[in-house]
Amino acid sequence: MRQSINFDEGIKEYEINGNPERVIKVNTADYGIIERFKNVKKRLDEKMKKYKDVKINADGSAVMGDEEAAEAIEDLSRIVKEEINYIFNADVADIVFDGASPLSTRKGVPLYERFVNAMFPVIQKDIEAETKESSKRISKYTDKAQQVKRSARR
């Protein structure tokens, strides 16, 4: 018989743009998420260089009549979604982008970048709060260890 162990994993739920039908779950206790954000930024910046000459419409599609550009856009969209999923260790890209191209722009900024710019500070704040709580807990034990060490010297 299988039993279940239940504990707080640090998973928080976030509605995308206030839509209760579009919810992603994020493990904000995962300190690796910040590193994955940074790694993805570097990788996407590098990938974007490869596609710098591809003309993209505001909706994230390729400029009409350029089949090679259309394939490049499709490839880049797939890569962006994979990288977003990598950051969160979960399939969140479909929820976040809701069928839109992650390359769609608003005021010249791609959708995926707008999402990352909105989400990163939230994650950073959650991790900073967790680090502060963890530091309090650790200092309780290190203070106790220091007391024991001082009394052993006497």
Backbone as CSV, one residue per row, in Angstrom:
resi,resn,N_x,N_y,N_z,CA_x,CA_y,CA_z,C_x,C_y,C_z
1,MET,0.842,-1.181,0.000,0.000,0.000,0.000,0.894,1.254,0.000
2,ARG,0.620,2.149,-0.896,1.373,3.397,-1.008,0.868,4.392,0.029
3,GLN,1.816,5.061,0.676,1.466,6.107,1.629,1.952,7.439,1.088
4,SER,1.422,8.494,1.631,1.788,9.829,1.168,2.440,10.611,2.293
5,ILE,3.469,11.337,1.944,4.114,12.257,2.877,3.811,13.656,2.356
6,ASN,3.260,14.480,3.190,2.887,15.830,2.779,3.730,16.860,3.515
7,PHE,4.284,17.786,2.775,5.084,18.859,3.349,5.069,20.041,2.397
8,ASP,5.412,21.190,2.925,5.434,22.419,2.126,6.678,22.418,1.244
9,GLU,6.469,22.359,-0.058,7.579,22.353,-1.018,7.959,23.757,-1.472
10,GLY,7.218,24.757,-1.017,7.507,26.123,-1.434,6.839,26.488,-2.749
11,ILE,5.869,25.693,-3.174,5.201,25.954,-4.458,4.125,27.026,-4.268
12,LYS,4.200,28.027,-5.108,3.203,29.098,-5.098,2.510,29.120,-6.458
13,GLU,1.282,29.570,-6.449,0.515,29.675,-7.683,0.376,31.144,-8.068
14,TYR,0.531,31.399,-9.355,0.414,32.758,-9.884,-0.553,32.763,-11.065
15,GLU,-1.535,33.650,-10.997,-2.440,33.853,-12.131,-1.712,34.721,-13.145
16,ILE,-1.868,34.384,-14.393,-1.281,35.187,-15.458,-2.295,36.258,-15.855
17,ASN,-1.891,37.496,-15.675,-2.719,38.668,-16.005,-4.126,38.587,-15.418
18,GLY,-4.209,38.106,-14.167,-5.477,38.080,-13.448,-6.481,37.070,-13.961
19,ASN,-6.060,36.145,-14.806,-6.972,35.153,-15.374,-6.891,33.864,-14.558
20,PRO,-7.963,33.510,-13.822,-7.929,32.304,-12.988,-7.835,31.009,-13.801
21,GLU,-8.032,31.090,-15.106,-7.887,29.925,-15.979,-6.428,29.711,-16.389
22,ARG,-5.608,30.736,-16.160,-4.183,30.662,-16.543,-3.336,30.792,-15.281
23,VAL,-3.048,29.657,-14.659,-2.307,29.627,-13.402,-1.053,28.782,-13.592
24,ILE,0.076,29.336,-13.148,1.305,28.544,-13.153,1.717,28.305,-11.704
25,LYS,2.371,27.168,-11.495,2.881,26.816,-10.176,4.398,26.949,-10.224
26,VAL,4.930,27.659,-9.236,6.360,27.935,-9.203,6.915,27.533,-7.848
27,ASN,8.013,26.794,-7.875,8.686,26.421,-6.638,9.636,27.548,-6.268
28,THR,9.132,28.476,-5.467,9.939,29.636,-5.091,10.981,29.295,-4.030
29,ALA,10.937,28.066,-3.517,11.962,27.623,-2.567,13.164,27.037,-3.305
30,ASP,13.075,26.928,-4.610,14.145,26.362,-5.423,15.165,27.449,-5.743
31,TYR,16.275,27.457,-4.986,17.298,28.475,-5.199,17.900,28.398,-6.603
32,GLY,17.811,27.253,-7.264,18.346,27.094,-8.605,17.596,27.887,-9.660
33,ILE,16.408,28.344,-9.336,15.592,29.056,-10.326,16.264,30.361,-10.759
34,ILE,16.933,31.040,-9.837,17.625,32.292,-10.191,18.743,32.001,-11.182
35,GLU,19.492,30.939,-10.926,20.582,30.560,-11.830,20.024,30.178,-13.204
36,ARG,18.900,29.465,-13.210,18.300,29.087,-14.495,17.818,30.323,-15.252
37,PHE,17.250,31.311,-14.548,16.871,32.576,-15.186,18.087,33.180,-15.886
38,LYS,19.201,33.255,-15.165,20.409,33.873,-15.720,20.940,33.081,-16.915
39,ASN,20.953,31.750,-16.783,21.431,30.907,-17.886,20.573,31.087,-19.130
40,VAL,19.268,31.135,-18.946,18.350,31.286,-20.081,18.543,32.647,-20.734
41,LYS,18.711,33.671,-19.939,18.934,35.004,-20.517,20.155,34.988,-21.424
42,LYS,21.251,34.396,-20.945,22.471,34.318,-21.759,22.222,33.522,-23.035
43,ARG,21.581,32.361,-22.889,21.345,31.503,-24.065,20.421,32.178,-25.071
44,LEU,19.356,32.814,-24.580,18.431,33.473,-25.511,19.082,34.676,-26.176
45,ASP,19.886,35.425,-25.436,20.608,36.547,-26.046,21.489,36.038,-27.183
46,GLU,22.142,34.902,-26.956,23.002,34.296,-27.974,22.178,33.820,-29.172
47,LYS,21.055,33.157,-28.911,20.190,32.658,-30.000,19.642,33.821,-30.821
48,MET,19.280,34.905,-30.153,18.707,36.060,-30.856,19.703,36.637,-31.868
49,LYS,20.975,36.551,-31.566,21.986,37.049,-32.504,21.890,36.301,-33.828
50,LYS,21.635,34.994,-33.745,21.526,34.159,-34.943,20.347,34.600,-35.818
51,TYR,19.310,35.121,-35.175,18.084,35.488,-35.890,17.936,36.995,-36.067
52,LYS,19.010,37.749,-35.851,18.900,39.208,-35.871,18.421,39.777,-37.203
53,ASP,18.665,39.075,-38.292,18.257,39.584,-39.603,16.859,39.137,-40.016
54,VAL,16.220,38.313,-39.200,14.876,37.830,-39.509,13.879,38.933,-39.171
55,LYS,13.040,39.250,-40.113,12.029,40.291,-39.920,10.781,39.675,-39.289
56,ILE,10.379,40.244,-38.147,9.245,39.720,-37.385,8.152,40.773,-37.300
57,ASN,6.920,40.347,-37.568,5.769,41.222,-37.392,5.480,41.373,-35.896
58,ALA,4.683,42.363,-35.536,4.355,42.618,-34.128,3.657,41.424,-33.468
59,ASP,2.961,40.598,-34.277,2.258,39.444,-33.705,3.165,38.229,-33.542
60,GLY,4.452,38.378,-33.861,5.404,37.293,-33.692,5.560,36.410,-34.908
61,SER,4.868,36.724,-35.983,4.995,35.940,-37.212,6.081,36.549,-38.097
62,ALA,6.494,35.766,-39.081,7.501,36.251,-40.016,6.859,37.180,-41.039
63,VAL,7.653,38.101,-41.540,7.185,38.985,-42.592,6.794,38.116,-43.785
64,MET,5.659,38.412,-44.384,5.107,37.584,-45.461,6.110,37.389,-46.601
65,GLY,6.031,36.212,-47.189,6.825,35.920,-48.364,8.217,35.405,-48.077
66,ASP,8.562,35.244,-46.845,9.896,34.767,-46.511,9.779,33.445,-45.766
67,GLU,9.804,32.344,-46.528,9.625,31.008,-45.953,10.744,30.669,-44.968
68,GLU,11.948,31.055,-45.299,13.084,30.793,-44.414,12.902,31.529,-43.079
69,ALA,12.414,32.751,-43.154,12.160,33.528,-41.935,11.048,32.881,-41.115
70,ALA,10.017,32.388,-41.781,8.904,31.734,-41.080,9.398,30.509,-40.315
71,GLU,10.265,29.722,-40.938,10.837,28.550,-40.262,11.715,28.977,-39.087
72,ALA,12.471,30.036,-39.275,13.345,30.538,-38.212,12.515,31.018,-37.025
73,ILE,11.417,31.693,-37.309,10.529,32.194,-36.254,9.916,31.020,-35.494
74,GLU,9.460,30.022,-36.223,8.882,28.839,-35.596,9.912,28.148,-34.700
75,ASP,11.133,28.025,-35.200,12.211,27.406,-34.435,12.524,28.227,-33.185
76,LEU,12.626,29.514,-33.347,12.939,30.392,-32.225,11.810,30.376,-31.182
77,SER,10.575,30.364,-31.623,9.437,30.287,-30.695,9.506,29.011,-29.867
78,ARG,9.830,27.910,-30.524,9.948,26.627,-29.820,11.064,26.699,-28.788
79,ILE,12.200,27.266,-29.177,13.344,27.389,-28.263,12.971,28.242,-27.050
80,VAL,12.303,29.358,-27.274,11.904,30.246,-26.178,10.994,29.498,-25.209
81,LYS,10.011,28.779,-25.740,9.092,28.027,-24.870,9.844,26.969,-24.065
82,GLU,10.769,26.263,-24.702,11.566,25.254,-23.993,12.386,25.892,-22.874
83,GLU,12.948,27.050,-23.144,13.767,27.732,-22.136,12.914,28.222,-20.965
84,ILE,11.735,28.736,-21.257,10.827,29.175,-20.185,10.452,27.971,-19.323
85,ASN,10.149,26.842,-19.949,9.818,25.626,-19.200,11.007,25.156,-18.364
86,TYR,12.207,25.293,-18.904,13.427,24.920,-18.181,13.569,25.751,-16.895
87,ILE,13.319,27.041,-16.991,13.446,27.914,-15.821,12.605,27.379,-14.668
88,PHE,11.367,26.995,-14.975,10.406,26.627,-13.936,10.310,25.127,-13.681
89,ASN,11.096,24.340,-14.393,11.024,22.874,-14.258,9.593,22.369,-14.431
90,ALA,8.863,23.014,-15.315,7.462,22.644,-15.540,7.011,23.192,-16.892
91,ASP,5.935,22.635,-17.397,5.376,23.087,-18.667,4.470,24.296,-18.417
92,VAL,5.078,25.478,-18.362,4.328,26.703,-18.093,4.158,27.581,-19.326
93,ALA,4.961,27.362,-20.354,4.961,28.256,-21.521,3.590,28.339,-22.187
94,ASP,2.917,27.205,-22.331,1.596,27.233,-22.984,0.595,28.045,-22.172
95,ILE,0.704,27.981,-20.850,-0.195,28.755,-19.989,0.165,30.239,-20.073
96,VAL,1.439,30.529,-19.993,1.908,31.919,-19.993,1.568,32.618,-21.307
97,PHE,1.851,31.962,-22.415,1.678,32.613,-23.713,0.287,32.416,-24.299
98,ASP,-0.464,31.466,-23.779,-1.875,31.269,-24.142,-2.102,31.246,-25.653
99,GLY,-1.256,30.514,-26.352,-1.416,30.364,-27.798,-0.752,31.444,-28.628
100,ALA,-0.318,32.516,-27.990,0.357,33.591,-28.726,1.821,33.222,-28.930
101,SER,2.412,33.812,-29.915,3.847,33.621,-30.126,4.599,34.336,-29.014
102,PRO,5.586,33.671,-28.407,6.369,34.353,-27.377,7.202,35.497,-27.951
103,LEU,7.249,35.568,-29.285,8.004,36.639,-29.952,7.137,37.852,-30.271
104,SER,5.820,37.754,-30.027,4.925,38.889,-30.248,5.426,40.079,-29.435
105,THR,5.303,41.262,-30.003,5.826,42.429,-29.303,4.727,43.388,-28.885
106,ARG,5.042,44.126,-27.863,4.223,45.247,-27.404,5.212,46.347,-27.079
107,LYS,5.097,47.453,-27.786,6.054,48.561,-27.654,7.481,48.074,-27.875
108,GLY,7.619,47.132,-28.810,8.931,46.648,-29.215,9.546,45.572,-28.321
109,VAL,8.860,45.176,-27.259,9.399,44.185,-26.328,8.661,42.864,-26.531
110,PRO,9.409,41.769,-26.793,8.761,40.469,-27.007,8.001,39.988,-25.770
111,LEU,6.939,39.230,-26.016,6.086,38.697,-24.959,6.891,37.925,-23.922
112,TYR,7.806,37.064,-24.369,8.571,36.270,-23.405,9.397,37.162,-22.491
113,GLU,9.926,38.247,-23.036,10.746,39.160,-22.242,9.880,39.914,-21.235
114,ARG,8.683,40.293,-21.650,7.769,40.972,-20.732,7.397,40.050,-19.576
115,PHE,7.183,38.759,-19.876,6.874,37.792,-18.828,8.052,37.642,-17.863
116,VAL,9.240,37.451,-18.396,10.426,37.278,-17.548,10.651,38.527,-16.697
117,ASN,10.492,39.707,-17.292,10.675,40.956,-16.550,9.655,41.116,-15.428
118,ALA,8.462,40.564,-15.611,7.438,40.625,-14.571,7.666,39.552,-13.508
119,MET,8.107,38.376,-13.916,8.216,37.240,-12.998,9.497,37.257,-12.184
120,PHE,10.604,37.672,-12.763,11.894,37.607,-12.068,11.880,38.339,-10.724
121,PRO,11.378,39.574,-10.661,11.377,40.262,-9.357,10.521,39.543,-8.306
122,VAL,9.448,38.903,-8.737,8.592,38.159,-7.818,9.365,36.984,-7.229
123,ILE,10.026,36.240,-8.096,10.824,35.093,-7.654,11.952,35.566,-6.746
124,GLN,12.623,36.625,-7.154,13.745,37.151,-6.376,13.278,37.563,-4.974
125,LYS,12.129,38.226,-4.901,11.580,38.657,-3.614,11.253,37.444,-2.738
126,ASP,10.642,36.421,-3.312,10.292,35.214,-2.565,11.553,34.514,-2.044
127,ILE,12.575,34.436,-2.871,13.805,33.766,-2.457,14.523,34.585,-1.384
128,GLU,14.513,35.901,-1.508,15.129,36.746,-0.478,14.409,36.566,0.856
129,ALA,13.086,36.494,0.818,12.311,36.278,2.050,12.641,34.908,2.646
130,GLU,12.754,33.910,1.814,13.093,32.561,2.281,14.507,32.528,2.854
131,THR,15.432,33.215,2.218,16.813,33.273,2.708,16.860,33.933,4.080
132,LYS,16.071,34.989,4.253,16.023,35.689,5.535,15.496,34.752,6.622
133,GLU,14.426,34.024,6.317,13.871,33.061,7.276,14.881,31.967,7.597
134,SER,15.538,31.485,6.577,16.544,30.434,6.753,17.702,30.936,7.602
135,SER,18.135,32.161,7.370,19.237,32.746,8.138,18.876,32.848,9.610
136,LYS,17.621,33.229,9.910,17.170,33.299,11.299,17.284,31.935,11.961
137,ARG,16.835,30.928,11.249,16.853,29.568,11.785,18.286,29.094,11.995
138,ILE,19.143,29.339,11.035,20.535,28.925,11.127,21.247,29.662,12.254
139,SER,20.981,30.965,12.382,21.663,31.739,13.428,21.275,31.244,14.816
140,LYS,20.074,30.725,14.968,19.650,30.167,16.243,20.581,29.019,16.639
141,TYR,20.912,28.183,15.675,21.793,27.044,15.951,23.255,27.460,16.076
142,THR,23.692,28.395,15.258,25.085,28.831,15.354,25.311,29.592,16.652
143,ASP,24.320,30.368,17.104,24.429,31.059,18.397,24.573,30.046,19.526
144,LYS,23.780,28.999,19.452,23.835,27.944,20.467,25.198,27.260,20.439
145,ALA,25.727,27.001,19.249,27.040,26.377,19.117,28.123,27.276,19.695
146,GLN,28.020,28.578,19.484,28.989,29.529,20.034,28.946,29.527,21.561
147,GLN,27.743,29.427,22.133,27.602,29.383,23.588,28.278,28.131,24.151
148,VAL,28.059,27.014,23.502,28.663,25.755,23.938,30.188,25.857,23.834
149,LYS,30.660,26.424,22.747,32.103,26.568,22.529,32.722,27.465,23.609
150,ARG,32.065,28.566,23.955,32.572,29.485,24.989,32.578,28.810,26.354
151,SER,31.541,28.100,26.659,31.494,27.435,27.973,32.498,26.285,28.055
152,ALA,32.860,25.687,26.944,33.855,24.612,26.941,35.256,25.171,27.196
153,ARG,35.487,26.420,26.846,36.793,27.050,27.060,37.034,27.370,28.545
154,ARG,35.983,27.533,29.292,36.094,27.952,30.701,36.543,26.865,31.579
